Amino acid sequence: MRILVTGGAGYVGSHVVRALLEASHQVIIVDDLSSGHRATVPDGVPTHVGRCGDAAVLDAASQDGQPDAVMHMAAKCSVSESVEDPQAYYRNNLLESLALMDWMVARCVPFLVHSSTCSVYGIPERQPISEETETRPINPYGATKLAVDRAIRFYSDASLLSGTSLRYFNAAGAHPDRTLGEDKTPASNLVPRLFDVALGRAELIKIFGDDYPTPDGTGVRDYVHVLDLAAAHLAALQQLAGGHPGGVFNLGSERGHSVLEMVEAARRVTGHPIPVRIESRRPGDPAMLVADARRAERDLGWTAQFSQIDTLLSDAWNWRVEHPDGYGPVETNR
């Protein structure tokens, strides 16, 4: 198939592109390079720099042939940034996505796989979290992703578009061949921040709260390897192309690890001491977020294969050691 990948130069997007190529699909990338990196793009893959909702950019990307499907990973994805600048998140995550779907409907592109998030659930009352859990996002990031999830369902009801939303839990890891990894500056996710400390680029890890109702008092999250996320995208595409209806799927390892457990695992993997400092809780941080991913196993045939914590951290650490400065600065003259 011919697949247009928005955000294909980003962290998850670059791994999805690699998996698509390995499965003999043709790939076209649309990415504004605001956080993605040209260095992740394989040789020979057409890359169009621009907004994912810009019809002119999408038309240019389709000049050599209309895509059979779109994998949509172009989005802003920082919870704290979304609280500080909600307008940017509604413009970028929601309005651009709607424009992309309008283009797909007008051009009769039938299949859409959307990268969503567990942030749509807010602070759930029960664990693990299934797709039937009430969606109550508490920040603009989760709210905009949920709005796109819902729009896909209504667009699908009213057109030939068939779409699936994949709700990631905590993406982490890197490609085992050490060519692709997570490069975001400044680092906001726990794993790259742990490595900043291990490499001497930060003094310590701040742990926000040690009085949660969890085994050691620190927050618990479900970490899923980026290779597993890429495999889920291919499984979702195969399901849609096989004539099955789309849907919403949680993607997680179904295992929770606390912040202190992650610190200990990072010390073990890196061989470096990683000092910590306990600080007060951050408003709105859930005590625990763990996936119930049985629907993905049942309907997509997908389960996490690489998400054991030592495997995930080892892959991420090996990439970081070879790329201590990441891929270099993002492209600014777009």
N, C-alpha and C positions, 0 to 999 in steps of 0.2 A: 504494500500500500504506500501511498504518498502522504506523508504526515507533516503538517505544519505545526511547529512547536514554538509557542510564545514563551519567552523567558528561557530559551534553550541554551543560553550562555551562563545561566545561573547555577547555583549549587545543585539542587535536585534536577533541574532541567538538563544540565550537562550529562548527568548519569542516565537520564531517560533517553537522550539523544544517542548515547553510546549503545544502550540496550536495543534501541530501534534499529540501528545500523547493524548490530550483530545478528538481529533477526531478519536481515535482508530487506528492511523497509527503506524507502527513500525519505529523506528528511530535508525540510526547509526551516530555517530559524528566523523568527522575528523577535528582536530584543532591543530595547533602547539603551542597553549597556550602562544603565544608571547604577547597577550593582553587579551585573554579570561581567564576564571577562572574555575577550576575544581568544585568549590563550586556551580556553576550554573547547573551542570549536574545532572539530576534526577537519583536516585538509579535504577540500572538495565539497564541503557542505555549504550550500548557498545561505548567506546570512544577510538579512535586511534590517538595517538599524532604524528603529522608529517605534512609535506607540502601537500596542497590540490592537487598539480600536480604530486606527487610522486606515480607512478603506483604501486610500491610495497606496499605502505601504503594503497592505494585504494583497491588493491587486498586483502590485509589482512582484510580490513573492509568488504569485500564482501564474506568472507569465509563461512558464515552461510546462504548465499543466495544473489543473485545479486539484487541490488536495482532497483526499478521501476522508480525512479526519483532521481535527485540531486537538492537540494536547496543550492545555492552557495553564501555564505556570507563571505568567508574568503578573507580579503583584508585589506590593509593599507588605512586609511581614513582621514588623516590630510592634509588639503590644505597647510598649512605653511611647514610642514615636506616634502611634495612632492616637493615644490620649492627648499628646501635645499638639498634634496637627490633624484633627479628624477630617478637615476639608480635603487634605491631600489623599487620605485613604478612601473617602467616598468617591473622589474624582478618579483616582487611579484603579482601585479595586472593583468598584461597582460600575461607574459610567463606562470605563474602557471595556469591561467585560460585556456590558449590554451592547455596546457598539460592535464588538467582535461577533456576538451572536446574531445581531441584525445583519451583518455582512454574510455570515454563514447561511442564514435563511435566504437572503437575496440570491446567493450564489449556489444554493442547493448543496451545500457541504453537509453531509448527514450526521457525522459522529463527533461528539465533544467529550473529552475527558478533562475534568476540572480539578485542580489542586485546591482542596479545602483544608480545614483545620479542626482540631478538637476544641479550639477556642469558642466554637459556636455553642458549646454546652455550658459555658460560664462556670459556675461553682455547683457541680452536681451533688445531689443529696445521697446518691448511692454509687457504689463501685462494684464491679467494673462498669464502664460506660458503654451501653449499646446504642444502636441507631434510634431506638425508641425513647431514649432519654430526652427529657424536655430540653429544648434549645433556648437558653437564656444568656446570650453573650453579655459580657460586662464591660467590653471595650470596643472601640470602633473597628479594630482589626477583625475580631470575631463577628461583629454585626455585619460588616460588608461582605465577608465570606458567606455568611448565612443568607444574605440577600441574593447573592449569585446562585447559591444552591437552589433556592426557591424559584428564582427566575428560570433556571434550566428546566425545572419540572413544568412550569407553565408554558414556556416556549415549546417544549416537547409535546404538550397536549394540543397546541394550536398550530403545529407545523410538522415538517418531516424531520426536524432535528431530533436526535436521540442522544441524551447526555447522561454522564455519570459523574458524581462528585466523590472524590477520595479524601476523607478526613484524616490527615496525618496526625499522629501524636508527636513525640519529640524526635525530629529527624536528626541523625548524627552519623558518624562514620565517614569513610572515604573509599575510593576505588582501591582494591588490593594491589593494583599495579603501580600505585603511587603517582598517577598522572592527574587525578581529579580529587578535589577535596573542598572543604568549606573555607571560603575566604571572604569574610565580611569585616569591614573596619568602620567603627570599632566593634569588636566582638561582643555580642549580646547573649549568645547561648552559652550554657554551662561548659560544654566540652571544650570549645576553643579557649574559653577563659581559664580553664584548668591548665591547658597547655601554655598559655601565656605565663602563668606562674612557674611552671616547670622549666621554661626556657629563660627565666629571669627577667621577663619583660613586664611583669607585674609582681607586686610584693606579696599579695595574698588573695585568697578567695573570700569574699563576703558571703556569709550564709544568712539569709534573711528569715529569721525565726527558727527557734529550736524547741518551741512549745506547741507544735501541732499534734493532733491526735494520731500520730504515726509511731511505729516501733522505736525510732530514735529521736522523735520530735522534729525532724526536718522534713521538708516537703518531698513527696514521692511522685515520680514521673515515669512514664512508659517510653523508653528509648527504642527507636526503630531504625535499622540500618538503611542508608540511602540506597543500597543495592536492592533491598527488599521493596522499597518504595518504587523504584524503577520497574521491578518485576510486576508490581501491582498495576502499573499503568499499561503494560503490555497485556496483562490478563483482562483488564477492563476494556481495552480496545478490541480484543478478540471476542469478548462477550457481545459487544455492540455489533461488530461486523458479522457475527453469527446470527443476527436477527433477534437477539434477546433484548428485553427492555433494559434501560439504564436504571440507575438508582443511586443510593448513598451508601458508602462503605467506610467503616472505621479501619484504619491501618495502624496496628501497633503490635508489640511483641506479646501482649497480655501478661507482662511481668512488670512490676513496679520496683524502682530503685530510688532510695532516698539520696539527698544531696551528700550526706556523709558517706554513704556507700559508694557514690561516684568518686568522691575525693580519694577514698581508700583504693579504689580500683585504678584511678589515675596514678597514684603513687606507685602501685604495683607494676603497672604497664611502663611507666616512664623511668622508674628508678630514681625519681627526684622527690625531695620533700615538698609538700604543697601546704604551706601554712594557711590557716583559716581564721576568720574573725566572725563571731556571732553578732548580728545586728537585729534590730527589731523587724517584725514582719512588714512586708509591703502590702498596702491596701489591695484587696481583690485577689491575692494569691490563693488558689485552692490548696488544701492540704494534700490532696491526692488526685491524680489523673491517670487512670489505667484503662486500657482499651478492652472491650469485648469485641473481638474480631471474627466471631464465628460466622457472621453473614458473608464476609469476604471469603472465608474458607468454603462455605457451602455453595455460593453462587459463582465465585471467580476461580475456585480451586487454588486460592492463595493462602499461604501462611508464611510468617517471617522465618527465613532460613539463616540469616547472618547476624541476628540481633542479640546474640549473647554479649554481655557487657564487655568482657575481655577482648572478644573478636572486634567488636565495634570500636572500642577505644584504641586497640592496636593498629587497626587500619587508619584511623584518624591521626594517630601519633606518627606513624611511619610517613604519611603524606606531609605532615607539618614539619618533621625533621628535614625532609628534602626540600620543603618550600617554606622556610622560616619567615619570609616576607610575603608569602602568598604568591599570587600571580603578578604582583605589581599594582600600580594605581589603576583605578577604573578609568574608562574613557570619558573625558569631560567635554570634548568638542564634538557634540553629536549633531 
